[in-house]
Amino acid sequence: MNVPAKLGLYGLGLAVAFGGALGAGGLVGPLLPDTAGTSGHTGHDGTTGPTDGAADSATDGESTANAAHTPSGLQISQDGYTLDPVRTPGRAGEEETLAFRVLGPNGEPVTAFEESHDERMHLIVVGRDMSGYRHVHPEMARDGTWSIPLELDTPGPYRMFADFVPRESGDGLTLGADLTVSGDHEPQDLPAPARTAEVDGYTVTLDGGLVPGRTNTVTLTVTRDGEEVTDLEPYLGAYGHLVALRAGDLAYLHVHPEGEPGDGVTEAGPEITFGAQVPSTGDYRLFLDFKHDGEVRTAEFTMTTADGAGAPEDHTDTESDAPHSH
């Protein structure tokens, strides 16, 4: 049932982890390591890479203990690799180029990357208020510059996450950097916790909750017009992908299913199961990508944890006005 992968950026059928993955029915790892030695990147086989060491503002003098507990995506440099934005969109509502490089331990742009989940680079861009989510796959030029046309709908602060596996190290990394689109910014309130999300006529229902420090089962069920969807299509080597962000600091986790389309075991819906463990109480935003009828759609959820109770109330989270790019 395993799908080999070193990158931790997306999943369904699945497992959740700030460094963990679950297959359809089997827990492999936690969402965030509670000990040193893992990062936010998890393969379908449950293996994990090194843990992020510090936030963007951290210095090289941070202790190993602090580094071990830092979630993915909070830092611009890790393990000698640095995310180097070259060109970023500056105007809302206009398509502009987002370009960046990954600098290696020698200070030079990295040009050799392993393919993970059918891509060498996964890029997430989202507003600091967690609106306007994008999951896209840029192209790399020979000089190591990754670029993609991108239209950001509203002014304000954004966060970009580059999820990749440098060939030299073979370990998956997620690096993050802030972007700013000029203009008057009106931050959106976080949508209320919800058990259902509507997107393009599909209803995705969530069962379960998030409990800090304990692995819980979370199941997502996809239906359309009241009928279960049992023919989800492979997307990036899986039946779906999940990215989760913690409100406030936008700590990042990305998970994948353990099962593989065509393995004779993994069902193509309607249920998608996760083993999820979160590092703290608070609000989390979950973005679930799934493909059906030839199109990728994103269902969005808010989940709130609090001292052993993490199930959302019965609200409906309708689709965002912002387009979902894949």
N, C-alpha and C positions, 0 to 999 in steps of 0.2 A: 504493500500500500504506500510505500514511501516514495516521495518525489524528491530527489536530491536537490539541495539548494543551499547556498551560503548566505543569501540575502534575506533580510527580514521584512520586506516592506508591504505584503498584502495577503488576504486569505479567506477560505470558505470550505466547510465540510469538517471542521478546522480546529485550530488551537490558537489561543490568544497569548501574547507575552511581551513584556518589555524585555524580551528574550525568551520566548517559549512558544511551542506549537502543539496542537492537538489534532489528531486525525479524526475521521468520522467514527467516533466512538472510543478513541483511546487517547488519554492525556499523556503528553510527552514532556512539557516543560511549563514553567510559570511565566506570567506576563512580565514581571519585573523581578530580576534576581534579588534575593534577600541576602546573598553572600557575594563575595568578590568573584570576578572572572567571567561574566557574561555581558553581552550587549543586547541591543534591541534587534539584532539580526538573528533569525532562527530559520534553519532549514526544515524541510519536511521530515527529515530524520530526527529532528529534535536537537541537533547539535547547535551550539551557539558560539559566537565570536567573542572577542574581548569587550569588556565593559567600557562605556564612555567614561572619560576621565574627568571632565570639568565642563563648566559652562563657558560661553564665549569670553567672559571676562576673567576666567580663571588663569592662574599662573602655573608655571611648571613646578612650583614648589608645593602644590597640593598633595596631601597625603594619599597613599594608596587606599586607605580606608574610605576616604571621602569619594575618591574616584570610583570605587566599587559600587557605590550606591547612587551614582548619577545616571538618570535615565537617558535614553538616546535622544539625539536631535537638539540638545541644549547647548552644544558647543560647536564652534566653527573649525576647531582643530582637534585631532585625536591620533595617537599612535604615529605621529610624524606626518599625517596627511591633513591638508588644509583646504577648505572650500573657499574659492577665490571668485566672487562675482565680478564679471567683466562689464556687463551691460544689463541694466534692469529697467523694466517699464516705469515711466515717470508720470504718465497721464492716464487718467481713468477713461474707459470707454473707447480706447483706441488700441488696435493691435500693434504691439511693438515686440522687439526681440529681447528675450531673456537669454543671456549668455554667461557662462561661468567655466572655470577650470578647477580641476583637483590637482593641487601641488603635492608632490611626493616628499619624502624625507630629505631629498637632495635639493629641494626648492624648485625643481623643474616640473612642468606639467606632466601628469600621468597620461599615457596613451594606451596602456594595456589593461583591459578590464575583463573579468570573467563574466560570461552570460549567466544571469540568474533569473529564473521565471521568464525565459524567452527574451530578456532585455539586458543590456549592459548598464543601463542607467534608469532608475526610477526617480522621478521628480514630483514632489508634492509642494503645492503652493496654496496657502490658505491665509485668510485675514486673521489678525491677532484676536479678533472677536469670534473666530472659527466659522466665519461665513465665507462664501465664495470658494469652496474647496475645489482644487484641481489635482488630478493625478495624470501626469503626462510622461512622455518618453522622448527626450531630446535626441538630436543627432550630434555626433562628434566629428569635428574636422581633424585633419592630420596633425595639427599642432596641439591637439588635446582640448580644444575649446568646444564645449557642449552648447547648443543653442536650439531655441524653439520659439516660434511666434506665439505670443500670449496676450490676451486682452483681459485686463483686470477692470471690473465694472465700476468700482467705487474708490474714491480716494481713501488714504489711510495707511496704517502699518500692516505689513504682511510678513509671513515667515515662509522661507523656502527650505525644503529638506531634500538633500541628495542622498540616495540610498544606492550603494554600489559595492562591488567586490574588486579591489585592485589585484591584478594577477600576481604581482610580486609577493604579496602577503597571503592572499587566499582567504582573508578574513573580511566578512561583511562589515560595513560601516554606515552610519547615518550621521551626516554633518548638517548643521543648520545655520542659516544666516537671515538677518532681518532685511526687508525691503520697505521702501516708502513710496507711495503714490501721492503726488501733491494734490492739494485741494482740501476743502472743508470735510472733516471726517465726523460722521455720526455713527458711533459703534452700535451694533445691534445687540440686543439682549440675547442671552443664551436661551434657546427654545426650552420649554418645560420638559422634564423627563417624560418619555412616552414609550408605550409598548408596541405601537404600530407606526410605520412610516409609509407614506404614499408617494409613488414616483411613476409618472407616465402610465397610469392605469394599473400598476402593480401595487400590492399591499405586502409589506414585509412585517411580520409579527415577531416580537422578541419575547422569549420566555427565560426566566432566570434573573440573576442579579450579580452585582459586583460587591465583593466583601473584602476589605483590606486585609492583607496578610493570609488569605485563605483561598485556595483554588475552588472556584464554583463553575458549574456548567451553565453555559448560555447557549440557547438554541434559537436560530432565526428560521422562519418558515416563509417561503415565497409563494404567493397566490396571485391570480389575475382573474377578475370577474368572478370571484368566489371559488375558483377552481385551483387546485394545487398545481404548481409548475414542476413537472417531473422531467423536463428535458432542457435544463440549463445547459448552456454551451461553454466549452472550454475557453478560458480567457487567461492569457499568460501562463498556460500550463496547468490551470486549476479551474474549478467551478465558481470561484469567487475569491475576493480579496478584502481584507479588512485593515483599515488604519484607525488607530485611536489616539486622541490627543487629550491631555489633561488641561482643564481650564486654568488660566492664569499664566503658567510658564510654558505651555504647549509642549510638555514632555511627550515624546513620540513613541508609539509602538506599532509594529506592522507584523501581521501574522498570515499564515498560509495553511491550507488543508494538508493533512498528511496523505490523504488518498489522492489518486491520480486518475483523470478521465481515461477510461479504457482499461483499467486494471482488473476489471471483472468483479470488483468488490464495492467501489465507491459509487453511490447513487447520485444521479444528476438532479437532486432536489427531491421534494420541496424543502426538506430540513437541512440546516447547516449548523453543526454543533461545535462549540468552543469550550476549552478549559481556560478560564480567565482568573488571573490573580492580579490585583492592583496594589500599588505601593502605599496608598494613603486614602483617607476619606476625601470627599469633594466631588466635583462634577467632571465628567468625562464625555467627550463627543466621539461617537463611533461613525465611521464612514464605510459602508459596505458596497463594494462594486460587484455586480453580477451581470452576466451576458445572456440575453435571450432574444430570439428573432433577429439575430445579427447585430444587436446594438448593446453597448455597455451602459448600464444605469447605476446610479448611486443612491442608496437609501441611507438616510442620516438619522441618528438617534442621540439623545442626551440621556446619560445614566448618572445617578447620584448615589454615592456610597455614604454610609453613616453608621459606624459602630455596629457592624454585623448585619445591617439591612441594606441591600443595594438594589432591590427591584424597583423599577420606575412605576409611577402611577399610570392609570389608564387614560392617557391622552393620545392624540394622534399627531405625529410630526409630519406635516405635509412637505412636499418637495420644495427645495429652495428656488428662488428666482434666478440665482446664478447658474450659468451653464456648467455642466460637468464634462470636462475634456479628458479624453483617454487616448 
